[in-house]
Amino acid sequence: MNKKYRKTIIAGNWKMNLLPSEVKPFTEELRSSMP
């Protein structure tokens, strides 16, 4: 399938609990790993 037509899906596990102080570093790392 052509990548142009593929939809990106981001999913998380409902058990992934983070403290408020852990959320920002986690999302920044996740964001930097995306193309």
PDB file with SEQRES, HELIX, SHEET and CRYST1 records, atoms N, CA, C and O in Angstrom:
SEQRES   1 A   35  MET ASN LYS LYS TYR ARG LYS THR ILE ILE ALA GLY ASN          
SEQRES   2 A   35  TRP LYS MET ASN LEU LEU PRO SER GLU VAL LYS PRO PHE          
SEQRES   3 A   35  THR GLU GLU LEU ARG SER SER MET PRO                          
HELIX    1 AA1 LYS A    3  TYR A    5  5                                   3    
HELIX    2 AA2 PRO A   20  SER A   32  1                                  13    
CRYST1    1.000    1.000    1.000  90.00  90.00  90.00 P 1           1          
ATOM      1  N   MET A   1       0.839  -1.178   0.000  1.00  0.00           N  
ATOM      2  CA  MET A   1       0.000   0.000   0.000  1.00  0.00           C  
ATOM      3  C   MET A   1       0.888   1.247   0.000  1.00  0.00           C  
ATOM      4  O   MET A   1       1.919   1.289   0.670  1.00  0.00           O  
ATOM      5  N   ASN A   2       0.481   2.232  -0.741  1.00  0.00           N  
ATOM      6  CA  ASN A   2       1.219   3.479  -0.827  1.00  0.00           C  
ATOM      7  C   ASN A   2       1.160   4.218   0.511  1.00  0.00           C  
ATOM      8  O   ASN A   2       0.079   4.404   1.070  1.00  0.00           O  
ATOM      9  N   LYS A   3       2.325   4.641   1.028  1.00  0.00           N  
ATOM     10  CA  LYS A   3       2.383   5.328   2.324  1.00  0.00           C  
ATOM     11  C   LYS A   3       1.562   6.616   2.321  1.00  0.00           C  
ATOM     12  O   LYS A   3       1.108   7.068   3.372  1.00  0.00           O  
ATOM     13  N   LYS A   4       1.378   7.194   1.164  1.00  0.00           N  
ATOM     14  CA  LYS A   4       0.612   8.436   1.054  1.00  0.00           C  
ATOM     15  C   LYS A   4      -0.825   8.246   1.545  1.00  0.00           C  
ATOM     16  O   LYS A   4      -1.442   9.185   2.049  1.00  0.00           O  
ATOM     17  N   TYR A   5      -1.346   7.050   1.398  1.00  0.00           N  
ATOM     18  CA  TYR A   5      -2.727   6.778   1.757  1.00  0.00           C  
ATOM     19  C   TYR A   5      -2.882   6.074   3.100  1.00  0.00           C  
ATOM     20  O   TYR A   5      -4.000   5.783   3.525  1.00  0.00           O  
ATOM     21  N   ARG A   6      -1.765   5.799   3.770  1.00  0.00           N  
ATOM     22  CA  ARG A   6      -1.834   5.109   5.057  1.00  0.00           C  
ATOM     23  C   ARG A   6      -2.126   6.115   6.158  1.00  0.00           C  
ATOM     24  O   ARG A   6      -1.586   7.221   6.158  1.00  0.00           O  
ATOM     25  N   LYS A   7      -2.969   5.733   7.082  1.00  0.00           N  
ATOM     26  CA  LYS A   7      -3.326   6.590   8.202  1.00  0.00           C  
ATOM     27  C   LYS A   7      -2.470   6.224   9.412  1.00  0.00           C  
ATOM     28  O   LYS A   7      -2.340   5.050   9.757  1.00  0.00           O  
ATOM     29  N   THR A   8      -1.891   7.233  10.049  1.00  0.00           N  
ATOM     30  CA  THR A   8      -1.094   7.012  11.248  1.00  0.00           C  
ATOM     31  C   THR A   8      -2.025   6.797  12.431  1.00  0.00           C  
ATOM     32  O   THR A   8      -2.967   7.562  12.641  1.00  0.00           O  
ATOM     33  N   ILE A   9      -1.758   5.763  13.190  1.00  0.00           N  
ATOM     34  CA  ILE A   9      -2.560   5.466  14.374  1.00  0.00           C  
ATOM     35  C   ILE A   9      -1.636   5.455  15.582  1.00  0.00           C  
ATOM     36  O   ILE A   9      -0.609   4.777  15.588  1.00  0.00           O  
ATOM     37  N   ILE A  10      -2.011   6.207  16.594  1.00  0.00           N  
ATOM     38  CA  ILE A  10      -1.259   6.227  17.843  1.00  0.00           C  
ATOM     39  C   ILE A  10      -2.185   5.689  18.922  1.00  0.00           C  
ATOM     40  O   ILE A  10      -3.289   6.198  19.117  1.00  0.00           O  
ATOM     41  N   ALA A  11      -1.732   4.659  19.619  1.00  0.00           N  
ATOM     42  CA  ALA A  11      -2.564   4.032  20.643  1.00  0.00           C  
ATOM     43  C   ALA A  11      -1.780   3.903  21.937  1.00  0.00           C  
ATOM     44  O   ALA A  11      -0.551   3.848  21.930  1.00  0.00           O  
ATOM     45  N   GLY A  12      -2.488   3.855  23.019  1.00  0.00           N  
ATOM     46  CA  GLY A  12      -1.845   3.692  24.321  1.00  0.00           C  
ATOM     47  C   GLY A  12      -2.570   2.645  25.138  1.00  0.00           C  
ATOM     48  O   GLY A  12      -3.742   2.350  24.903  1.00  0.00           O  
ATOM     49  N   ASN A  13      -1.872   2.101  26.079  1.00  0.00           N  
ATOM     50  CA  ASN A  13      -2.441   1.101  26.963  1.00  0.00           C  
ATOM     51  C   ASN A  13      -3.156   1.813  28.105  1.00  0.00           C  
ATOM     52  O   ASN A  13      -2.612   2.755  28.681  1.00  0.00           O  
ATOM     53  N   TRP A  14      -4.336   1.386  28.431  1.00  0.00           N  
ATOM     54  CA  TRP A  14      -5.093   2.032  29.502  1.00  0.00           C  
ATOM     55  C   TRP A  14      -4.395   1.907  30.850  1.00  0.00           C  
ATOM     56  O   TRP A  14      -4.712   2.652  31.777  1.00  0.00           O  
ATOM     57  N   LYS A  15      -3.462   0.986  30.973  1.00  0.00           N  
ATOM     58  CA  LYS A  15      -2.733   0.796  32.230  1.00  0.00           C  
ATOM     59  C   LYS A  15      -1.541   1.748  32.351  1.00  0.00           C  
ATOM     60  O   LYS A  15      -0.856   1.759  33.374  1.00  0.00           O  
ATOM     61  N   MET A  16      -1.297   2.539  31.318  1.00  0.00           N  
ATOM     62  CA  MET A  16      -0.148   3.432  31.323  1.00  0.00           C  
ATOM     63  C   MET A  16      -0.471   4.666  32.165  1.00  0.00           C  
ATOM     64  O   MET A  16      -0.911   5.685  31.632  1.00  0.00           O  
ATOM     65  N   ASN A  17      -0.257   4.578  33.449  1.00  0.00           N  
ATOM     66  CA  ASN A  17      -0.540   5.678  34.365  1.00  0.00           C  
ATOM     67  C   ASN A  17       0.740   6.447  34.640  1.00  0.00           C  
ATOM     68  O   ASN A  17       1.773   5.863  34.966  1.00  0.00           O  
ATOM     69  N   LEU A  18       0.659   7.759  34.506  1.00  0.00           N  
ATOM     70  CA  LEU A  18       1.817   8.601  34.777  1.00  0.00           C  
ATOM     71  C   LEU A  18       1.440   9.664  35.801  1.00  0.00           C  
ATOM     72  O   LEU A  18       0.288  10.088  35.896  1.00  0.00           O  
ATOM     73  N   LEU A  19       2.437  10.077  36.557  1.00  0.00           N  
ATOM     74  CA  LEU A  19       2.256  11.205  37.455  1.00  0.00           C  
ATOM     75  C   LEU A  19       2.292  12.478  36.621  1.00  0.00           C  
ATOM     76  O   LEU A  19       2.914  12.496  35.559  1.00  0.00           O  
ATOM     77  N   PRO A  20       1.641  13.541  37.077  1.00  0.00           N  
ATOM     78  CA  PRO A  20       1.676  14.793  36.303  1.00  0.00           C  
ATOM     79  C   PRO A  20       3.097  15.245  35.962  1.00  0.00           C  
ATOM     80  O   PRO A  20       3.328  15.791  34.884  1.00  0.00           O  
ATOM     81  N   SER A  21       4.036  15.025  36.858  1.00  0.00           N  
ATOM     82  CA  SER A  21       5.422  15.432  36.597  1.00  0.00           C  
ATOM     83  C   SER A  21       6.102  14.561  35.543  1.00  0.00           C  
ATOM     84  O   SER A  21       7.140  14.950  35.008  1.00  0.00           O  
ATOM     85  N   GLU A  22       5.542  13.398  35.236  1.00  0.00           N  
ATOM     86  CA  GLU A  22       6.123  12.480  34.249  1.00  0.00           C  
ATOM     87  C   GLU A  22       5.539  12.670  32.851  1.00  0.00           C  
ATOM     88  O   GLU A  22       6.119  12.209  31.868  1.00  0.00           O  
ATOM     89  N   VAL A  23       4.397  13.345  32.759  1.00  0.00           N  
ATOM     90  CA  VAL A  23       3.694  13.460  31.483  1.00  0.00           C  
ATOM     91  C   VAL A  23       4.481  14.282  30.460  1.00  0.00           C  
ATOM     92  O   VAL A  23       4.645  13.849  29.319  1.00  0.00           O  
ATOM     93  N   LYS A  24       4.966  15.452  30.850  1.00  0.00           N  
ATOM     94  CA  LYS A  24       5.663  16.318  29.894  1.00  0.00           C  
ATOM     95  C   LYS A  24       6.903  15.655  29.307  1.00  0.00           C  
ATOM     96  O   LYS A  24       7.041  15.634  28.084  1.00  0.00           O  
ATOM     97  N   PRO A  25       7.824  15.105  30.124  1.00  0.00           N  
ATOM     98  CA  PRO A  25       8.991  14.429  29.531  1.00  0.00           C  
ATOM     99  C   PRO A  25       8.592  13.263  28.618  1.00  0.00           C  
ATOM    100  O   PRO A  25       9.213  13.046  27.578  1.00  0.00           O  
ATOM    101  N   PHE A  26       7.568  12.525  29.005  1.00  0.00           N  
ATOM    102  CA  PHE A  26       7.112  11.397  28.192  1.00  0.00           C  
ATOM    103  C   PHE A  26       6.603  11.873  26.835  1.00  0.00           C  
ATOM    104  O   PHE A  26       6.987  11.327  25.801  1.00  0.00           O  
ATOM    105  N   THR A  27       5.733  12.895  26.837  1.00  0.00           N  
ATOM    106  CA  THR A  27       5.175  13.363  25.569  1.00  0.00           C  
ATOM    107  C   THR A  27       6.235  14.018  24.690  1.00  0.00           C  
ATOM    108  O   THR A  27       6.175  13.907  23.466  1.00  0.00           O  
ATOM    109  N   GLU A  28       7.204  14.700  25.300  1.00  0.00           N  
ATOM    110  CA  GLU A  28       8.284  15.297  24.510  1.00  0.00           C  
ATOM    111  C   GLU A  28       9.135  14.223  23.845  1.00  0.00           C  
ATOM    112  O   GLU A  28       9.523  14.364  22.685  1.00  0.00           O  
ATOM    113  N   GLU A  29       9.424  13.161  24.568  1.00  0.00           N  
ATOM    114  CA  GLU A  29      10.205  12.067  23.988  1.00  0.00           C  
ATOM    115  C   GLU A  29       9.415  11.366  22.889  1.00  0.00           C  
ATOM    116  O   GLU A  29       9.964  11.035  21.838  1.00  0.00           O  
ATOM    117  N   LEU A  30       8.136  11.144  23.132  1.00  0.00           N  
ATOM    118  CA  LEU A  30       7.280  10.510  22.131  1.00  0.00           C  
ATOM    119  C   LEU A  30       7.219  11.366  20.871  1.00  0.00           C  
ATOM    120  O   LEU A  30       7.352  10.855  19.759  1.00  0.00           O  
ATOM    121  N   ARG A  31       7.023  12.648  21.045  1.00  0.00           N  
ATOM    122  CA  ARG A  31       6.920  13.555  19.907  1.00  0.00           C  
ATOM    123  C   ARG A  31       8.214  13.602  19.099  1.00  0.00           C  
ATOM    124  O   ARG A  31       8.175  13.635  17.869  1.00  0.00           O  
ATOM    125  N   SER A  32       9.350  13.604  19.776  1.00  0.00           N  
ATOM    126  CA  SER A  32      10.632  13.671  19.062  1.00  0.00           C  
ATOM    127  C   SER A  32      10.945  12.378  18.309  1.00  0.00           C  
ATOM    128  O   SER A  32      11.761  12.379  17.387  1.00  0.00           O  
ATOM    129  N   SER A  33      10.304  11.285  18.694  1.00  0.00           N  
ATOM    130  CA  SER A  33      10.558  10.016  18.008  1.00  0.00           C  
ATOM    131  C   SER A  33       9.684   9.834  16.772  1.00  0.00           C  
ATOM    132  O   SER A  33       9.882   8.889  16.008  1.00  0.00           O  
ATOM    133  N   MET A  34       8.714  10.736  16.567  1.00  0.00           N  
ATOM    134  CA  MET A  34       7.824  10.645  15.407  1.00  0.00           C  
ATOM    135  C   MET A  34       8.441  11.358  14.215  1.00  0.00           C  
ATOM    136  O   MET A  34       9.159  12.345  14.372  1.00  0.00           O  
ATOM    137  N   PRO A  35       8.155  10.849  13.019  1.00  0.00           N  
ATOM    138  CA  PRO A  35       8.698  11.504  11.808  1.00  0.00           C  
ATOM    139  C   PRO A  35       8.088  12.868  11.561  1.00  0.00           C  
ATOM    140  O   PRO A  35       8.440  13.535  10.588  1.00  0.00           O  
TER     141      PRO A  35                                                      
END                                                                             
